Amino acid sequence: MKATARDLATKIRRNLFSTWYNVVITLTLSGVVAVVGTKALRWILIRAQWQVITTNFRVLMTGRYPKDEVWRIIVSILIVFTLAVITRIVRKQKKTDVYRWITVAWILSLPVITILLRGFGEDNNVLPGVKSEIWSGLMLTLVLAVIGITASFPLGILLALGRRSKLPVFRLVSTAYIELIRGVPLISVLFMSQLLLPLFLPPQIRLGTVVRALTGMTMFSAAYTAENIRGGLASVPKGQYEAARVLGLNSALVMILVVLPQALRAVIPALVGQFISLFKDTTLVVIVGLLDLLGIAKAVTGQVQFIGLHQELYCFVALVFFICCYSMSRASRRLEIALGVGNR
Amino acid sequence: MIEIKQDQTRFWRDERLINTVAQVVFIFILVALVFWIFSNYRQRGLIFSFRFLAEEASFDISEGIEFHPTDPYYRAFLVGVINTVRVAVLGIVFSTILGTFTGISRLSGNWLLRKLATIYVELIRNTPLLVQLFFLYFAIFMRLPRIQHAIILPGSGFLSNRGLTLPGLVTGSNFSAWLFWVAMAIIGTGFLVFLRGRTIKTTGRPAFNFGFLLLPLILIPILGSFAAGGSVLNWDLPSIHRSGSGILKLEGGINFSSEFLALLTGLVIYTSAYIAEVVRAGVQAVPKGQTEAARSQGFTQGQILGLIVMPQALRIIIPPLISQYLNLTKNSSLAIAIGFLDLYAVSQTMLNQSGRVVEVFLMIMASYLSLSLTISYLMNLFNKHFQIVER
């Protein structure tokens, strides 16, 4: 098809000037876009003092993590990145026999990275300890989101099974927990984990602030994961249970071998969506005093030489979140199509 | 002699027994956990009691209904609850309007409008609310001119870094006499509604147009205000005064603080992006044949949207809309980050003053839960109404 100038003109007329009100809308909006656009462009290119970002870049990314140990964060990212690339290649070539090893590698990567980031003891030469209390910046944001969603997964499965259970005690307790958590804001759960948790534990157990925040995130996220998984469980046809029972599997094995694999497959897109919102919600730890990406940005605006640079810093933070969340939601949409959820 | 049947299951494999034992063990573990927590709590020498609520709060709350430091804690909490409800109600109203508008814009035939709406939705949904709130509060509302150079809005309002001040209405000297006429207007309109309903029942068509009802509802109070001798409601125009010590003060009018405005704007912008997606999905779920049929009958674009598509889309829209309203209410707790004194922020101060962590925490939980339940109850009534209309 040839795109001549005439085609283009018809296209423009049809899409922008078809009726009198469309003409009005188009002209008004063009005016607004022109004014706002030039203002924004002038700010971005000329007036904004972006050196506040470049000067504080390392702090924004890794926070108070010791400068000499930053390589450990980079190695952790490389591990995840390599695994992701390998997974993609294996999936593309459909080498089903290596799937199991990939899963094992992913599961193993979690403790490996944790050890890498935390180190061993104070006086260890290879990996000196970095206390989780000083974790901050984008790194803390990522850690909170990833561990929050991973840890909430088993808890979520148990809660979902509990809520669908025939046994009244399990059903009641799970339902009460899920509805309670979903009915209150995340900030109150975080607050509970920061202030109440230490009161409920014996005095000799001391948890760091990051661990406490993680507990809160996990407790909160588990309720939402449970609801997602419950949706997946409901989507597995009843015939699957019955067929598995007929084959002589007991109820636990029916769940583990037949129902859960199908249910979890169906909820992957929903879980990605939940991960995105959890990732955004990690910013709330600022309110309980932790320094994640947003917390560091806020702290920087308080310094004398950077005072009043709120716009630059918050725009940068928003950009980082936007890039992460937007790419994840695009990936999840692709995944939804690839898994054929709803088309089976 | 006991005869063992061949097919009898052994007792440890009996499902009923397993189920009972599992539940009993689970309850036992739960009770033990609660006792353990309670004993740890006791070990710290803490007591559990709500008596402190009657004590003097000794902190000030500048936001919302009147509050003095000598007032008791429970009144402070009440102020916080009212502030939360205020933000939540206004936020729900405005985000519904903006969200519906954006959602429909995303389906518009106008390319520019569609693209702008899409950019808006994607940008807002993919950045954290707290970042947006910080940006709005620190980079916009705090940057507004100081009170000396306040922006004067048409109709005498002021916008400064102390917030927005608008003219208010105050009751005049003849207000109570006028109330009689207002009551008459409401009763009269109610009677007309009843009459109209009866005519429809008997003849199948209304005796007069629905818009006609507005006439007595508006006309009687206006005429009544003259009958009452004027001065029933007066404008309370805000003005900037210099007090004795030379400090500029805003007087009169209704003042909305910058914190309130930043929180409300942030919540409305954030939630409306989600509502836009809900609305878009709802409109798209209406079969295309409906639109085409309506167009072939000669309906205009506006009529198609208002009379054919929206009523059907509404049924799909309402349930997810309820959860967006609940999210907005819960998200209003972020007020504490920008210093708006809502339920959560007031509780935090109460907690620091009294040291009653568990009690205050239970109050926070109970308040949010009852707010959530109230909203879902009201919206479910609304939902039921629309679902019954369905075929």
Boltz contact constraints between the chains, C-beta under 6 A:
constraints:
  - contact:
      token1: [A, 15]
      token2: [B, 111]
      max_distance: 6.0
  - contact:
      token1: [A, 16]
      token2: [B, 111]
      max_distance: 6.0
  - contact:
      token1: [A, 22]
      token2: [B, 110]
      max_distance: 6.0
  - contact:
      token1: [A, 25]
      token2: [B, 110]
      max_distance: 6.0
  - contact:
      token1: [A, 25]
      token2: [B, 113]
      max_distance: 6.0
  - contact:
      token1: [A, 26]
      token2: [B, 112]
      max_distance: 6.0
  - contact:
      token1: [A, 29]
      token2: [B, 112]
      max_distance: 6.0
  - contact:
      token1: [A, 167]
      token2: [B, 19]
      max_distance: 6.0
  - contact:
      token1: [A, 167]
      token2: [B, 23]
      max_distance: 6.0
  - contact:
      token1: [A, 169]
      token2: [B, 23]
      max_distance: 6.0
  - contact:
      token1: [A, 169]
      token2: [B, 26]
      max_distance: 6.0
  - contact:
      token1: [A, 183]
      token2: [B, 369]
      max_distance: 6.0
  - contact:
      token1: [A, 183]
      token2: [B, 372]
      max_distance: 6.0
  - contact:
      token1: [A, 184]
      token2: [B, 365]
      max_distance: 6.0
  - contact:
      token1: [A, 184]
      token2: [B, 368]
      max_distance: 6.0
  - contact:
      token1: [A, 185]
      token2: [B, 330]
      max_distance: 6.0
  - contact:
      token1: [A, 185]
      token2: [B, 333]
      max_distance: 6.0
  - contact:
      token1: [A, 187]
      token2: [B, 333]
      max_distance: 6.0
  - contact:
      token1: [A, 188]
      token2: [B, 364]
      max_distance: 6.0
  - contact:
      token1: [A, 192]
      token2: [B, 361]
      max_distance: 6.0
  - contact:
      token1: [A, 195]
      token2: [B, 357]
      max_distance: 6.0
  - contact:
      token1: [A, 196]
      token2: [B, 357]
      max_distance: 6.0
  - contact:
      token1: [A, 199]
      token2: [B, 41]
      max_distance: 6.0
  - contact:
      token1: [A, 200]
      token2: [B, 37]
      max_distance: 6.0
  - contact:
      token1: [A, 200]
      token2: [B, 40]
      max_distance: 6.0
  - contact:
      token1: [A, 201]
      token2: [B, 40]
      max_distance: 6.0
  - contact:
      token1: [A, 202]
      token2: [B, 40]
      max_distance: 6.0
  - contact:
      token1: [A, 280]
      token2: [B, 128]
      max_distance: 6.0
  - contact:
      token1: [A, 283]
      token2: [B, 128]
      max_distance: 6.0
  - contact:
      token1: [A, 283]
      token2: [B, 130]
      max_distance: 6.0
  - contact:
      token1: [A, 287]
      token2: [B, 336]
      max_distance: 6.0
  - contact:
      token1: [A, 287]
      token2: [B, 337]
      max_distance: 6.0
  - contact:
      token1: [A, 294]
      token2: [B, 131]
      max_distance: 6.0
  - contact:
      token1: [A, 310]
      token2: [B, 138]
      max_distance: 6.0
  - contact:
      token1: [A, 310]
      token2: [B, 139]
      max_distance: 6.0
  - contact:
      token1: [A, 311]
      token2: [B, 139]
      max_distance: 6.0
  - contact:
      token1: [A, 314]
      token2: [B, 131]
      max_distance: 6.0
  - contact:
      token1: [A, 314]
      token2: [B, 134]
      max_distance: 6.0
  - contact:
      token1: [A, 314]
      token2: [B, 135]
      max_distance: 6.0
  - contact:
      token1: [A, 317]
      token2: [B, 131]
      max_distance: 6.0
  - contact:
      token1: [A, 318]
      token2: [B, 127]
      max_distance: 6.0
  - contact:
      token1: [A, 318]
      token2: [B, 131]
      max_distance: 6.0
  - contact:
      token1: [A, 321]
      token2: [B, 127]
      max_distance: 6.0
  - contact:
      token1: [A, 321]
      token2: [B, 128]
      max_distance: 6.0
  - contact:
      token1: [A, 322]
      token2: [B, 126]
      max_distance: 6.0
  - contact:
      token1: [A, 322]
      token2: [B, 127]
      max_distance: 6.0
  - contact:
      token1: [A, 325]
      token2: [B, 126]
      max_distance: 6.0
  - contact:
      token1: [A, 326]
      token2: [B, 126]
      max_distance: 6.0
